[in-house]
């Protein structure tokens, strides 16, 4: 079957000429005004549209054509719309490109140029729709609430599967916003204690004076205000999983008591003398450098090795390649539906802004920006201003040419690794450089090969 092509032009002679020129390759659907174009577009769903901007009832201005463009893209943001304008109307053509048109042609249209452009439009449309379908499959195959097709995240998923059915303590490392608690919950759900409680405690959010009571509980009268006996979080995790987030914030005096629990599986409440046996799986997480804290004496070495029997290191979002766009689309679908705005899609400028942003706040920042964009969007297409990510770093008064070049080089190396699943030879060939040069760039920028230099499940004890 020939693919459908919608041609919108108020000149019957031009529509007839185009139909004769293009009928061998496409199922040509004509329309002479905006209303007819929208009706035909809804009926046929063509991936490509040829649109003359001068449409009735104001054929002398581009107003009606630009309205048709906006309505077509609101129905299907992936449609490739090629606008046709007079040679003296380049500014109008550029305005249409800014509004989402794929390309433009000046009158009189060169048939050979038109056919070449249409072939490219249909090819790009097919590739984009195949990619969207693949993303849809990825969304359906989300791993325990995680989205991620990149090599670093596939290594994380493999580690979670391996450690879930063991009883070994796990230390989850990663920058803020990378999903440490989600990782802990995934381990719990896949473990033998999934029917038990999952008890999470943020050790950095509890005042030091209250932390011992919060973790271990207290007996009645053990301190001022202890009017009744109270079980702590550790006891509350009996038969399930205890998750100690920001474990590096536990004060040194309390680290000793936590170490004893990990060794003997017994606790004593504050003010109590009875040993209470507790059977719970312990998971911990931190974004702090615990080895540095061990060196300065603020974190016990023996406690570290008890907690870090297995380590899972979560990659920052900037090292996850196309996962950023995959996550953004998934979040847009979810948050848009929750906000009563289903069917939202990203405009090209928004996707470009997402790809260029370095995401220092990782997935948490991405979620925040998408939520803002859903609120601020005025139509079916989310634009770069809706995301409010600012301008990407460019050479200027505050950035040297060398710094800008290094930023670009680092991003290209990371993207090449992600595209080729960590295969150095393929990534180097993609960038047109040798393997030794590629390795030199990785070392220069501190980039680690996905799945190897960052072991996702590392035995340390």
C-alpha positions, 0 to 999 in steps of 0.5 A: 500500500502506498503511504498517504500524503495530504496536500493542502492548497487552495489552487485546484490546478496546483493540487492536480499537478501535484497529484499527477506528479506524486500519485505513483509513490503516494496515496494523495489526499487533497484539501483546499482550506484549513477545515478540509485539511483538519477533517482529512488529517483526522480521517487519514492520519497521514505521516506527511503533509504539504501545506500552502500557508496562503489559505482562504478566507485570507489567502493573502496572509499566512495566518490561516496556514499557520493555524492549520499547522498548529492544529495538525501538530496538536493532533499528531506531534510527530507529523512532518509538515512541509510548508510552501511559501513564496520566494519573498516570504522566507521570514514566514517560512522560518516562523512556521519552522519555529512553530513546528513545521519540518521544512519549507519549499519556495514557489515555484516548487521544483518537482525533483527537490519536492520528491527528494524532500518527501522521501526524507520526510517519510523515512524520518517519520517511519524511523521515529514511529519505530523508535516510539514503538520500541519506547512503548515496549520499554515502558511496558517492560519496566523493571520494578518501576524503573525505566532504563534501556542503557547498559549501565541500568541493565547492569543495575537490574542484573545486580538487583536480581542477583542480590534479592534472594540473598540475606547479605546486606547491600550498600546502594551508592549514587548521587542524590536523585538517582533512585536509591530508595527505588532500588531498595524497594525493588530488592525487597519486592524480589526477596523472600521477605517481600510479604514483610514490611519495608521500613525506610528511615532517613538518617540525615533527617532525624536529630541526633538526640532522637535517632537512638530512640527512633531506631531502637525504641525506648522503655517507659520512663527511660528519658523525659517525655517517654510516657510509654514503651515504644518500639523502634524502626528496627523492630518494626521491620521484623520479617521484612526489610530495614532501609537506612537511607543516608547511613553516613549521617549516623553519629559515631556513638550510635554506629557501635550499637548498629554494628552490634545489631548487624553482628548479633541480630539483637537490640536493646531499647533505650532504657531497657536491659532485655535483648530482643531478637530481630530478623530483618534484611538490612539495606543502606544507601548514601551519596557520601564518600564513606571511605573518606569518612572512614579516613577522617574517623567519622564513620567506622570501618568495621560498620562499613564492611558489615553494611557493604557486603554487596555494593550497587552503584547507580549511574547518574542520569548524564551517563545513561544515554537515551534513557533520559528521553525515555524517562522524560516521555514516560514521566510526561505520559504519567504526569499528564494523565494525572493532571487531566492532560493526556496525550501530551508530547514533546516538541523538538526544541524540548527534546533538544533541551532535555538531551543537552541538559546535564541533569545535576539533580538526576531523575528527581530533577527530571521529574520536577521539570516535567511536572512543571512543563505539564502545568505550564504547557498551553497545548498538546505539545510541551516546549523548551520554555515549558521545561525552563531548563535555561540555556546550555553552556556555550563559550562566552564571558564565563566559559573558555573555548577550551572548557566548552570544547571539553564539555562537548567532547565528554558528552559525545564520548558518553553518548557514543558509549551509550549508543553502542552498549559500552563497546569501545571499538564501535563507539570509537568508530562512530566518532571517527577516532582510534581505540587508543584515542577513545581510551585517552578521552575516557581517562581524561574525562573520568568516564568509566565503561558501562558495566565494567569499570563501575561494577554494579555488584561488588563483593567487599567482604 
